[in-house]
Amino acid sequence: MSETTTVAGAARRGGLAEEAAARDAGDRLAAKRAEFVLDDTVYLDGNSLGALPAGVPDRVADVVRREWGEMRIRSWTESGWWEAPERIGDRIAPLVGAAPGQVVVSDSTSVNVFKAVVGAVRIAQEDAPGRTEVLVDASTFPTDGYIAESAARMTGCTVRPVPAGEMAAEAGPYTAVMLVNHVDYRTGELADLSGTTRAAHRAGARVVWDVCHTAGALPVDLDAHGVDFAVGCTYKYLNGGPGAPAFLYVRADLAERFDSPLPGWNSHVDPFAMASVYAAGDGAVRGRVGTPDILSLLALEESLKVWDGVDIAEVRAKSLALTDFFVRCVEAYVPDGRVHVITPAAHERRGSQVALRCPDAGGVMAELIARGVVGDYRRPDVLRFGFTPLYTSFADAERAARVLAEVLAEATTPGGPA
Ligand SMILES: *Cc1c(COP(=O)(O)O)cnc(C)c1O
């Protein structure tokens, strides 16, 4: 490297580092970072496991020692354990644009995909028995595809994979349900929730949205867009902790028609009647199955307090600013041709992550992690960087791009990391 390019590089870096500092100083969400347990690692994997909100350890200790240890069975009523799935659902509801009473927190996303797809097929076939096709996002997160396939087999349907962007055009008279990922977990591409939902309804089909990568990252507006069913994770941008239970949204006017394929006793209209015949409860409770996992649920409830006073539109604005800035830093620092940005540049088509295609992505990510920049690697060649606006700074984005450039520069030097 000649002296002039080194100096030019330093000037460019100085410019972006200064810009990052200025943007962080003007960031109205910057103070939120102090509500999380973080160190000086650049943590860009909140789209896989959100960071720990600082209040959670004490709350979990209290649930274990006092509510369980001292109050024992009384806590089901006196500590609000029994109603926790609906109560916490109502806390998530405004973050996904849902009025109260439509969201329940229960089970995993995978299980909720099953409930939603079967429930949606049953409604579609009640309206028109000839509907036997389930369209599944062709680049779906695998679990959704596996479960849709089984749900289809059980309901006399077949699955047809269709790219998310083509779903609207593909829905037809035989379509019962469309199952779409709001964001492609690999590329970070954001699907058109509004247009796709409208197209499903025009075709007489029902739509199930998987909002795992958008809940807590951007406005989802389920009610405003007339979404039928939605499922989502709470351990990604909602920071609920590893394996925290997922949520299920059933639109209010469909609740009465939602015939869950897993009608456990917790969803019964009168669970403690211990009746031999099932009768579904009203509203969100229909999404429940069995006894809720209270420790995880209450950890999630505590973690949701970081959202108090936060406007999700402001979160979105910061997410777009962060991802724009990160891409600019990558373009400035990384030698031409070493990585290829596969996340769409257009804001309306981008989630809250940036994915880069790169040869030896696995080795590169391992080296990034060793140097304190944590993203993740998706086979065969994708580096994924998730941006959580509540705790990611512009300085984090700049440092991640700078360290990536260093790693890639060394990788081309004989003797450097392969
Ligand atoms: C993370 C994720 C899941 C995870 O499902 P689990 O049942 O929690 O393992 C499902 N779908 C999508 C789109 C995801 O991003």
The ligand as a MOL file (V3000), in Angstrom:
LIG
                    3D

  0  0  0     0  0            999 V3000
M  V30 BEGIN CTAB
M  V30 COUNTS 15 15 0 0 0
M  V30 BEGIN ATOM
M  V30 1 C -36.1370 -17.1860 13.9300 0
M  V30 2 C -37.2440 -17.6260 13.0490 0
M  V30 3 C -38.0290 -18.7360 13.3840 0
M  V30 4 C -37.7050 -19.5380 14.6110 0
M  V30 5 O -38.6890 -20.4190 14.9890 0
M  V30 6 P -38.5710 -21.1680 16.4060 0
M  V30 7 O -39.7390 -22.0150 16.4790 0
M  V30 8 O -38.4830 -20.1010 17.4400 0
M  V30 9 O -37.2730 -21.9270 16.4030 0
M  V30 10 C -39.0930 -19.0420 12.5530 0
M  V30 11 N -39.3460 -18.3270 11.4380 0
M  V30 12 C -38.5740 -17.2730 11.0800 0
M  V30 13 C -38.8720 -16.4880 9.8410 0
M  V30 14 C -37.4930 -16.9030 11.8670 0
M  V30 15 O -36.7240 -15.8780 11.5130 0
M  V30 END ATOM
M  V30 BEGIN BOND
M  V30 1 1 1 2
M  V30 2 1 2 3
M  V30 3 2 2 14
M  V30 4 1 3 4
M  V30 5 2 3 10
M  V30 6 1 4 5
M  V30 7 1 5 6
M  V30 8 2 6 7
M  V30 9 1 6 8
M  V30 10 1 6 9
M  V30 11 1 10 11
M  V30 12 2 11 12
M  V30 13 1 12 13
M  V30 14 1 12 14
M  V30 15 1 14 15
M  V30 END BOND
M  V30 END CTAB
M  END
